[in-house]
Amino acid sequence: MTATARLPRSIRNSYRVPRPAVVSFSGGRTSAYMLRHIVDAYGGSLPPDIAVIFANTGLERPETLEFVEVCGRAWGLDIVLVEYDWDTPHRTRVVDFATASRNGEPYAALIDRKGFVPNPTLRACTHFLKRDRIESYARHRLGLKRWHAVIGLRADEQRRVLRMRARNCGSRTGAHAVLPLADAGVREADVLDWWKRQPFDLGIPSYAGNCACCFLKGRAKLIRIIRENPTLADWWIEQEAKVANRTGPDGRACESMKRFRLGETYAELKAAALSHRDLFDDSEPAPDESAASDSFDCHCTD
Ligand code: SF4
């Protein structure tokens, strides 16, 4: 146990994370806030046994990749970009800003391999495209057997915080989650406030972050995103079409594995977004889905 770990939580700097550590950087405002505060806690530069990794699905908006690049440059960090690739050892390809996939290639390759599309209860995308890639890099490239996985969950995300802490009790992967933002009591408003005072920012509203049309976003958000940029829905429509004829082992249709969202395909969602039918019922974001809301800063962390 380190001297820092023995201090009472009230006077411990939670950003001085235990090491070795791997920081999961989602490319959102919250995890960038956390990253900057960790850098500051270490006097302006990270020690060599703290790595920062961004797992690219290929469906992040260009502004997110640019934000990752700018954070790295502005803060003097070597942020590692990884992607799922079945043909690369340990299924993990290291890319950079220039070579990162931008058309959902890693995600589409996973769907081809598995034969079904993920959904809210079977989040193979989170598992294979993000968590496994970061763990694979830590284990096989960094040579770590046990490490601290630093995750940007805030104090106002209590359900996810509790779930993550509970999972730690039974962790068999070698990754022990550390949640400095939750420990420091940081809430969404603190993060947004801080970004207002920075010389650069993520170039998109937070609701547009992560995989642009992620099935975990509320319908109102998706309608809004698709209405603003209808072509964003096309990749999702294409993936659902690829597995449309899928059946289970007994030959029966297996609806849940053909759709990202229950009850509505992305083709139907796009049609609704572009029709006037929904103009007056859900084009406005729900109270928790405002353009400023950072409530969707990578649900992929849990
Ligand atoms: S952002 Fe959504 S769609 Fe993308 S990997 Fe995470 S859960 Fe899957």
Boltz pocket constraint, residues with backbone or C-beta under 6 A from the ligand:
constraints:
  - pocket:
      binder: B
      contacts: [[A, 57], [A, 118], [A, 123], [A, 125], [A, 126], [A, 129], [A, 130], [A, 210], [A, 211], [A, 213], [A, 214], [A, 215], [A, 216], [A, 298], [A, 299], [A, 300]]
      max_distance: 6.0
